[in-house]
Amino acid sequence: MKFDAVIFDWAGTTVDYGSFAPVKAFIEAFEEFGITPTVEEVRKPMGMLKIDHIRTMMQMERISNLWTEKYNRSWTEEDVKKVYDLSEKKVIEIVGNFATPKPYVIETVKNLKDLGLKIGSTTGYTDEMMSIVVPKAKELGYEPDCWFSPDSTNKMGRPYPYMIFKNMEKLKLQSVSRVIKVGDTISDVKEGKNAGVVTVGIIEGSSQMGLTEEEYNKLTDIEKEKLCEKVSKEYLDAGADYVIKDIRGILDLVK
């Protein structure tokens, strides 16, 4: 076997189909400051360190203009911090309700472990959020061998590669060429490419797709095919080495 480990993202990749916990928190945080971002605006920076995510949204032309209109001044780093603090509070309030493993995750991870692969993970969540998500996911059947948040890398989250390197150190992995990183955002792809590992984008249930499981299942086969092609292209354009429809595709790669 040419791989030693698979490093998964969390929300949108292994748990929380569609990655809705952070979306809900970001929207509600901005709304308390009188601005309603679109779901597209919220999802574009998804996967980044959360304060960088807020800052990136503030830099978007529409949001920046709305802020200026409302407050008669441009936004500042202090504003970024205020929105960020509120979004953190809101995520912590709800994240425990968004820890359910996605379809096929539990059995696929078991199969990977049975094949001798180690399972790592990186996340855009903080340690405090993970202290809620990890036990809940474990209770529901999903438990990686280790995980690291940006809190473990001096707040240098995606697209920096350091969380991946933390996993490699913990799991005693020698070569980046024998590690796979799987995620559901462009930030995940950039993280993997910057680390030099084999990088995979996952389509169904991803933040990139942005649909609930019910919404996706209601689509016609043609609609599903078109949407999957769109998401796949976005990953490949960002530099992904492979794209898989759902987590079971990893088994084909490692075998």
C-alpha positions in Angstrom: 0.0 0.0 0.0 1.4 3.4 -0.9 -0.3 5.4 1.8 0.1 5.4 5.6 -2.6 7.8 6.7 -5.7 9.8 5.8 -6.2 13.2 7.4 -9.9 14.3 7.3 -11.5 17.7 7.8 -14.6 17.8 10.1 -17.7 19.8 9.2 -18.8 19.0 5.7 -16.3 16.2 5.3 -16.9 13.6 8.1 -19.7 15.3 10.1 -22.4 18.0 9.6 -23.7 17.2 6.1 -23.4 20.5 4.2 -21.4 22.2 6.9 -24.3 24.2 8.3 -23.1 25.0 11.9 -20.5 27.6 10.9 -22.8 29.1 8.2 -25.6 29.6 10.7 -23.3 31.2 13.2 -21.6 33.6 10.7 -25.0 34.8 9.4 -26.5 35.4 12.8 -23.3 37.2 14.0 -23.4 39.6 11.1 -27.1 40.1 11.4 -26.6 41.4 15.0 -24.5 44.2 13.5 -27.3 45.0 11.0 -25.9 43.2 7.9 -27.3 40.0 6.4 -24.7 38.2 4.3 -25.7 35.8 1.6 -25.0 32.1 2.0 -22.6 32.3 -1.0 -20.7 35.1 0.8 -20.5 33.1 3.9 -19.3 29.9 2.2 -16.7 31.4 -0.1 -13.9 31.6 2.7 -15.1 28.4 4.4 -12.4 26.3 6.0 -10.2 29.3 6.9 -9.2 30.2 10.4 -12.5 31.8 11.7 -11.2 35.3 12.3 -9.6 35.3 8.8 -13.0 34.1 7.5 -14.7 37.1 9.1 -12.0 39.5 7.8 -12.4 38.0 4.3 -16.1 38.6 4.4 -15.6 42.2 5.6 -13.4 42.8 2.6 -16.1 41.7 0.2 -17.4 44.7 -1.8 -21.1 44.4 -0.9 -20.5 43.7 2.8 -17.9 46.5 3.0 -20.3 49.0 1.4 -23.2 48.0 3.6 -21.0 48.4 6.7 -20.0 51.9 5.5 -23.6 52.8 4.9 -24.7 51.7 8.3 -21.9 53.1 10.4 -20.7 56.0 8.3 -17.2 54.7 8.3 -15.1 51.8 7.0 -14.8 48.6 9.0 -11.8 48.2 11.3 -9.9 45.3 12.8 -11.8 46.0 16.0 -15.1 45.4 14.1 -13.7 42.1 12.8 -12.9 41.1 16.3 -16.4 42.0 17.6 -18.1 40.0 14.8 -15.7 37.1 15.3 -16.2 36.9 19.1 -20.0 36.8 18.5 -19.7 34.1 15.8 -17.5 32.0 18.2 -20.2 32.3 20.9 -22.9 31.3 18.5 -20.9 28.3 17.1 -20.3 27.0 20.6 -24.0 27.2 21.4 -25.0 25.1 18.4 -22.1 23.0 17.3 -23.1 20.0 19.5 -26.2 19.6 17.3 -24.1 19.4 14.1 -21.7 16.5 15.0 -23.6 13.6 13.3 -21.3 11.6 11.0 -22.1 11.9 7.3 -23.3 8.8 5.3 -20.7 6.0 4.9 -18.2 7.7 7.3 -18.2 5.2 10.2 -17.9 2.1 8.0 -15.3 3.7 5.7 -13.1 4.9 8.5 -13.3 1.3 10.0 -12.2 -0.1 6.7 -9.3 2.3 6.4 -8.1 1.4 9.9 -8.5 -2.3 9.1 -6.2 -1.8 6.2 -3.6 -0.4 8.6 -4.0 3.3 7.8 -3.9 5.9 10.6 -6.7 8.5 10.7 -5.8 12.2 11.5 -7.8 15.3 11.2 -7.6 19.1 10.9 -10.3 21.7 11.4 -11.2 25.3 11.3 -12.9 25.0 14.7 -11.2 26.0 17.9 -10.2 23.6 20.7 -13.2 24.8 22.7 -15.6 23.9 19.8 -13.8 20.6 19.3 -14.2 19.7 23.0 -17.9 19.6 22.2 -17.8 18.1 18.7 -15.3 15.3 19.3 -17.1 13.5 22.2 -20.4 13.8 20.4 -19.0 12.3 17.2 -17.4 9.5 19.1 -20.7 8.8 20.8 -22.2 8.5 17.3 -19.5 6.2 16.0 -16.7 8.4 14.5 -13.3 8.8 16.2 -10.0 9.7 14.4 -6.7 8.8 16.0 -5.9 12.4 16.6 -7.0 16.0 15.7 -5.5 19.4 15.6 -7.1 22.9 15.5 -5.4 26.2 14.7 -5.0 26.6 18.5 -2.2 24.1 18.2 -0.4 26.1 15.5 -0.2 29.6 16.9 -3.6 30.4 15.2 -2.1 29.7 11.8 -4.9 27.7 10.3 -5.7 27.0 6.7 -4.3 27.6 4.1 -1.2 27.1 6.2 -0.1 23.5 6.3 0.9 23.3 10.0 -2.1 21.3 11.3 -1.2 18.6 8.8 2.4 18.5 10.0 1.1 18.3 13.6 -0.9 15.2 12.6 2.2 13.7 10.9 4.3 14.2 14.0 1.7 12.7 16.3 1.1 9.7 14.0 4.8 9.3 13.4 4.5 9.6 9.6 7.7 10.1 7.6 6.6 11.1 4.1 4.1 13.7 2.9 3.8 11.6 -0.3 2.2 8.8 1.7 -0.4 11.0 3.3 -3.9 11.9 1.9 -5.8 15.0 3.0 -9.5 15.1 2.4 -11.7 18.2 2.7 -14.8 19.9 1.5 -13.6 23.5 0.9 -11.1 25.3 -1.3 -9.2 26.1 1.9 -8.8 22.4 2.6 -7.4 21.9 -0.9 -4.9 24.8 -0.4 -3.9 23.4 3.0 -3.2 20.0 1.5 -1.3 21.4 -1.4 0.8 23.6 0.8 1.7 20.6 2.9 2.7 18.6 -0.2 0.3 15.7 0.6 -2.1 14.0 -1.8 -5.1 16.3 -1.7 -8.7 15.2 -2.2 -12.0 17.2 -2.5 -15.2 15.5 -1.4 -18.4 16.4 -3.3 -21.6 15.2 -1.6 -22.5 17.0 1.7 -19.7 19.5 1.2 -19.6 23.2 2.1 -18.7 23.6 -1.6 -22.0 22.1 -2.6 -23.9 23.8 0.2 -27.0 21.6 0.3 -28.7 19.6 3.1 -29.0 15.9 2.5 -32.7 16.3 1.9 -32.2 19.1 -0.7 -29.5 17.0 -2.5 -31.7 13.9 -2.6 -34.6 15.9 -4.1 -32.6 16.8 -7.1 -33.0 14.9 -10.4 -30.2 12.7 -11.6 -29.3 15.4 -14.2 -29.3 18.2 -11.6 -27.1 16.1 -9.4 -24.7 15.4 -12.2 -24.4 19.0 -13.2 -23.9 20.1 -9.6 -21.3 17.4 -9.0 -19.4 18.5 -12.1 -19.4 22.1 -10.9 -18.0 21.3 -7.5 -15.5 18.9 -9.0 -14.2 21.6 -11.3 -13.9 24.0 -8.4 -11.7 21.6 -6.5 -9.6 20.7 -9.5 -9.1 24.4 -10.4 -7.8 24.9 -6.8 -5.3 22.2 -7.3 -6.9 19.1 -5.9 -5.2 15.8 -7.0 -8.4 13.9 -6.9 -12.1 14.4 -6.4 -14.5 11.8 -4.8 -18.3 11.7 -4.8 -18.4 10.6 -1.2 -16.0 9.3 1.5 -16.1 5.7 0.1 -14.0 7.0 -2.8 -11.0 7.1 -0.5 -11.0 3.3 -0.4 -10.5 3.2 -4.1 -7.5 5.6 -3.8 -5.7 3.7 -1.1 -6.2 0.4 -2.7 
